[in-house]
Amino acid sequence: MDISRWWEALSTLQKFHWAIAVPATTIFIVQLVMTLVGGDADDFDTDGDGGFDGMDDGLHIFSVRSITSFLMFYGWSGLAAISRGGMSWWQISGISLIVGLSMMIFTAWMLYLLLKLQESGTLKISNAVGLTGEVYLTIPPKKQGEGKVQLIIQGGLKTLDAMTEDTEEIKTGNTIEVIEIINDILIVKRKR
């Protein structure tokens, strides 16, 4: 049996669901392959000046992946319901719609959870208060100038500007503790 005879033998409802299921599944497979090789099907570069601040926050039900998921499951669940038999077109459409919407919401929820696992990489200098580190460049006494300290913050070794209120300079190699932050400069004391 060739494909054109098979297609002609299908009912209109079957053709409709096949016409949705196959392209959506193809797009899904392309998205999957792009994700596995490092591409991202939700990233489309544009040259416009407009921006969407805050688009990385929250649940995005209408993303490329979730719409593809809706169409794919709408088509395949409709075909499954048709092959079961004994259902009217509105029952089949209702089942397809419920399954498609469920998978669309599930996909959006899963992507939301995955995005929550990402770190922004932005250093929150306020996280340094209470941490200990080592002086990298000597820190002058009584806030007369800046030195540099190295400490592990947010999982990485950082070199940051530092001052001290101590009456003596804190020399390279000494251990310090961060007591506060003023204008992104660490205020440290010698750790004894």
N, C-alpha and C positions, 0 to 999 in steps of 0.2 A: 504494500500500500504506500503510495507516495504522499508527500506532505500536503499537496494541494487537494487531493481527495479527502484526506483526513480533516483538513480545515473546513471544507465544504460540508462535511457530515456533522460538524458541530452545530449546536443551537446558538442563537444570538447571545444568550446569557453566557454560554461557555466561551465563545469568541471574546466577549467583553472581559471575562476574568483572565483568559490566557493573555490577552493584549495588555493587561495590567501586570500580571505576575511575571512574565518573562523579562520585559524591560527593567522592571524594578529589581528583580533578582540579578540581572546583569550589572546594573548600577551598584548594587550591594557588593557584588564580587569585586568590581573595580575599586570601590572604596576600601574593601578589606585588603586587597593587594597593595593599594597605595599606603595604607596604614602600616602594613608589615614591612614595606621597603622604605618607610620614612616620610612619605607624602602625607598630606592631610586634605581630605576632600571638602572640609568645611572652610578652608583658607582660600580665598579668592583675592588676589592682589588687584588693587585699583589705583588709579592715579588721582583720584578726586581729593578735594580739601575737606570733605565732610568726615566726621568721626562719630563713633558710637561708644562714648565713654560708659564703662560699667557693663559692657556686653558679656564679660566673662563671669558675671555674678548671676546666680539664680538658675532656675530650671528653664531650659529652652526647648519648648515642645515643638516649635516650628523650625527645626534645623534641617539641613540636607539629610543627615542620617536618620532622624526620626520620621521624616516624611517618606523617605525610601523604605523604612521599616513598615510604615503604615501601608504603603502601596503593595509591597511584597506580601505581607500577611493578609491583606484584603483579598488579593488575587488568589493566593493558594488556599486560603480557608474557604473561599467561594467555590473553587473547583472541588475541594473535598466535600463540601455540602451538596454540590450538584451530583457528584458520583455516588453519594449515599442514597439519593433518590427520595421521592415522596415529599418534597418540599416545594412550596411556591416560590416565585422569584423574589417576593418581598421578604420571606423568611431567610432565603439564601443571602440577600442583600443585608438583612439585619445581622445575621451571624458574621458576615464579612466585615461589616462596619464595627461591630463590637470587638472582634479579634484584632482588626487593624488599629483601632484606637487604643486598645489595651497595649499592643506592642509598641505603638508610637510613644505612649506615656512611659512604658517600661524602658525603652531606649533612651528617652530624654532623661529619665531618672538615673539610669546607669552612667550616662555621660556626665551628669551633674556630680555624682559620687566620685567618678574618676578625676574630674577637674578639681575637686576639693582636696585630692591627694597631692596636687602640685604645690610647689612653693614658689613664691614670686621672685625670690632671690634678692629682694630689697633688704638692705641692712637696716634693722631697727636698732639704732644706737642706744635707745633706752634699755635694751636687753643687756647692756654691758654693766649696769649698776650691780655691784656685789661680786662681780667676777674678779679673778686674780690673773695677773699676767706678768710680763717681764719688760723692763725698760730697754728700749732699743736705742734711743738717743737721750742723753742726759737731760733731766727735767730741772730747770732753774727753780730756786726757792721762791716762796711768797708770791706766786703767780706773776713773776717778772718775765716770763717767757714760756715758750712751748717746747716740749720734747716729744718723743714718740714712744709709744708702748706697743707691744704685741700681745694679743690675747686671742683665745679661741672663743668666738661668738657665733651663734647660729650654725655651728658645725664646721666653721672654717677659721683659719688663722688670719687675723686682720692686724694691720699696722695703723694705729690711730694717733691723732694729736692728743697731747695730755699736758696738764698743768698740775701744780701742787700748791697747797697752802702751807706745807711744812717749812720750817725755818732753814733747813739744809737742802741742798740739791740732792736729787735721787739719781745715782750714777747708773750707767749702762750695766745691765745684768742683774740689777736688784729686782726683787719681787714686789709687785704693787697690788693694791686693791682699789677698784673704782668705787668712789663714794657718791658721786653725782655727775651730772652732765649739764654744762652751760654752753649754749650756742654750738652744739655738736663737738665740744671739746670735753674730753674726759677730765674730771677732777679726781686725782688719785692720792693715795697715801702709801707710805712705805709699809709693806706687810712684814711684821716682826715675827 
